[in-house]
Amino acid sequence: MPGVDSLLAPAGSKKTRSDLHTQPRDKRYRFQLPVIIRVGQATWNAVTQDVSYRGMFVRAEALPALRQLVKIEAILPPDRATFVTHAMSVHNLAPERLAGRALGVGVQFYAMGDERVQWERFIDFIRGHVDEIPDSR
């Protein structure tokens, strides 16, 4: 039977950036969903460019700083469920990095509770109606 030691990484081993690109990525679906983003006292309306089980890419006029905790609010199809959760900004496309792409921010959901059931129901619904975005990594 394996012990705790067999579950720990060898001393000195670290994940590299290339290791992160070999890990499976959630399937992403192109879907425009109006959302409200709140960061502290700031609030702005935005729209998703794509969504996945663990997060979304949001096209927005203003970008939160990387690793900034944000609050996301939306009304989810098909049953118009009110969805409110927290997320961490993990990727952004600032004006200097656009190269023909939309200004926006990738967020990963953070400490989801019961709202995960709503989000997964939404993803399961759209999965049957829109195409998956190929992984371009």
C-alpha positions in Angstrom: 0.0 0.0 0.0 1.5 3.4 -0.9 2.4 5.7 1.9 2.5 9.5 2.2 6.1 9.6 1.0 5.1 8.0 -2.3 2.6 10.7 -2.9 5.0 13.6 -2.4 7.2 14.9 -5.3 10.9 14.2 -5.0 12.9 16.9 -3.2 13.9 19.7 -5.5 11.4 18.8 -8.2 9.2 21.7 -9.5 6.7 22.0 -12.3 8.0 24.0 -15.2 6.1 26.2 -17.6 6.3 23.4 -20.2 4.8 21.0 -17.7 1.8 23.3 -17.5 1.2 23.1 -21.2 1.2 19.3 -21.2 -1.6 19.1 -18.6 -5.0 18.6 -20.0 -7.0 21.8 -20.5 -10.7 22.0 -19.9 -12.7 22.1 -23.1 -13.7 25.6 -23.9 -16.8 26.7 -25.8 -17.3 29.9 -27.7 -20.3 31.6 -26.1 -21.2 35.2 -25.6 -22.7 35.6 -22.2 -23.3 39.0 -20.7 -21.6 39.3 -17.3 -21.0 41.9 -14.6 -17.5 42.1 -13.1 -17.0 43.7 -9.8 -13.5 44.5 -8.4 -13.7 46.4 -5.1 -16.0 49.4 -5.7 -15.5 49.2 -9.5 -18.2 47.5 -11.7 -18.4 47.1 -15.4 -20.5 45.2 -17.9 -18.7 42.7 -20.2 -19.3 39.7 -22.4 -17.6 36.3 -22.4 -15.7 35.1 -25.5 -15.5 31.5 -24.3 -16.4 29.5 -21.2 -15.3 26.2 -19.6 -16.0 24.2 -16.5 -13.4 26.1 -14.5 -13.5 29.6 -15.9 -14.1 32.0 -18.8 -12.4 34.6 -21.0 -14.2 37.9 -20.8 -13.9 40.8 -23.3 -13.9 43.9 -21.2 -12.9 47.6 -21.5 -11.0 47.6 -18.2 -8.8 44.8 -17.0 -8.2 43.7 -13.4 -4.6 43.1 -12.3 -3.3 39.6 -12.6 -4.2 37.5 -9.6 -6.9 40.0 -8.6 -10.0 38.5 -7.0 -13.2 39.5 -8.9 -16.9 38.9 -8.5 -18.7 37.6 -11.5 -22.5 37.9 -12.0 -24.6 36.5 -14.8 -28.0 35.1 -15.8 -27.4 31.6 -17.1 -29.4 29.8 -19.9 -31.4 27.8 -20.3 -33.4 28.5 -17.1 -32.3 32.0 -16.4 -30.6 31.1 -13.1 -28.8 33.9 -11.3 -25.1 33.0 -11.1 -22.8 34.8 -8.7 -19.2 33.6 -7.9 -15.7 34.7 -7.3 -12.8 34.2 -9.7 -9.1 35.0 -10.0 -7.8 36.8 -13.0 -5.1 34.5 -14.4 -4.5 35.8 -17.9 -5.0 39.1 -19.6 -4.7 40.5 -23.1 -3.7 44.1 -22.5 -3.6 46.5 -25.5 0.1 45.9 -26.0 -0.4 42.2 -26.3 -3.5 42.1 -28.4 -2.0 41.1 -31.8 -5.5 41.2 -33.4 -7.3 39.6 -30.4 -9.9 41.1 -28.2 -9.0 43.1 -25.1 -10.0 40.9 -22.1 -9.2 38.8 -19.1 -9.2 35.0 -18.4 -10.6 34.2 -15.0 -10.5 30.9 -13.1 -13.3 30.3 -10.6 -12.2 30.5 -7.0 -13.7 28.7 -4.0 -17.0 27.9 -5.6 -19.8 26.6 -3.5 -23.3 25.6 -4.5 -23.1 27.9 -7.5 -20.9 25.2 -9.2 -24.0 23.1 -9.8 -25.6 26.0 -11.8 -22.4 26.6 -13.8 -22.0 22.9 -14.7 -25.6 22.7 -15.7 -25.0 25.7 -18.0 -21.9 24.2 -19.5 -23.6 20.9 -20.1 -26.4 22.7 -21.8 -24.2 24.8 -24.2 -21.9 21.8 -24.9 -24.8 20.3 -26.9 -25.4 23.6 -28.9 -22.0 25.1 -29.7 -18.6 23.8 -31.0 -15.6 23.2 -28.8 -12.7 25.5 -29.3 -9.6 23.5 -30.4 -6.6 23.8 -28.0 -4.1 26.0 -29.7 -1.2 25.5 -27.2 
